[in-house]
Amino acid sequence: MQTFKVDGMTCGGCVGAVTRAVQSLDKDAKVDVNLASHTVKVDSHLPELDIINVINLAGFKARTAPGE
């Protein structure tokens, strides 16, 4: 499980956009978005950088969560 801090998420539409973005690269990825803490947990075989890039391309600012 990889954890990312993601800025710019404010609503359910953002949750859907982030989830769709990650699953566009790995349809079986499990994506858990927490709007309150601005974190996204991803269970996938994808490399960390690919996940960050695809979330950024969806219009958000993703980075590895500190301490993860």
N, C-alpha and C positions, 0 to 999 in steps of 0.2 A: 504494500500500500504506500503510495506516494502522496505527500501533502504539499499543497501550494497555497500561498497567499494570493488573492486575486482582488485587485481594486476595480471599482466601477460597477459591481453587482448591486442592484437595488431592489429587484422584484422577481417574481416568478418567471417572467419572460427572460430575465438574465440567467436564471437557473437552467431553463430550457436551452438557451443559446450555448451556454458552456457545455452542457451535457451533449448536445448534438455535435458540437465542434469536436470534442474528444472522441465520441463514438463514430465520427466520420472517418477516423483513422483506425479505430478498433471497435467494431460493432458489439463486441462482447464485453467491453470495458464497463466496470461498475463505477459510477460517478456519484459522489455524495457531496452536495453543495450546502454550505452553511452560510446563509446571508448575514447572520448576526456577527460571526467572527471573520467573515470574508475569507473563508477557507474552502478549498476543494480537495477532497480525497479521491484518488483514482487508483483502482485496482486493475492493472493492465500490464501487458508485456511491453508497452511502448517505452522508449527512452524518455527520461525526464525532459530533455530539451525539445523533443517533438511535442510533448504535451504543452509545455510553456508556449511554444511557437503557435500552435493551433488555437490556444485560448487567446493569445494576443491578436491573431488574425481575426478572431470573432469580435474584436473591439474592446477587449479588457486588458489589464496589465497584470500578468502573472509572474510569479517568482517562487523559488523554493521557499517553503516556510522555515523560518529560523528554528534551529534545533531539531530539524527532521532529517 
